[in-house]
Amino acid sequence: MDKEECCPKFNPKRWDEKIHKWENKHFIKENIPQLFHIPFPPTIGAKITKLMNLAEKSKKVLSKKEDTLILFADPSPFRSEIYLSVSGEVEGAENVKLSGTFVSKVFEGGYNTIPKHIKQFDEFLESKKKKAKKYYVHYAYCPKCAKKFGHNYILLFAEI
């Protein structure tokens, strides 16, 4: 019997080179300590589990699993932020709303390929006469599901 994956199958065409206009899009947020932009892996799993449990308890999990975004932002070498998209305010969590215009682009590779992909994304944006104010990263699959599906997709969002 095949066990259900924890990550839904990712459709790159849905996200690659798309523009998203978010108006008060609901997220809940956690911070993760890191050392020179390298997070501590056990902390990531614990924080994501905490966010998911809070969202489930408040019944604010998005109805379609493939619509759920877990975004990572890296404001300093010693702290990372995780944002989980939800359907509304979540009691007991740090609630944030993101508004603005975002461009998404799909890449493939591991965590260590992010700087290269950001450079490629900057070149893509420049060709469209746009510039990123801030980047967010969504990993389409956990390591186990990446192995199962045979892809390690990274979805970058640039706030423009």
Secondary structure, DSSP 8 states (H G I E B T S, - for coil): -----SS----HHHHTTEEEEEEEEEEEEEEEEEETTEE-HHHHHHHHHHHHHHHHHTT-S-SSGGG--EEEEEEETTEEEEEEE-SS--TTSEEEEEEEEEEEEEEES-GGGHHHHHHHHHHHHHHTT---SEEEEEESS-HHHHHHHT--EEEEEEE-
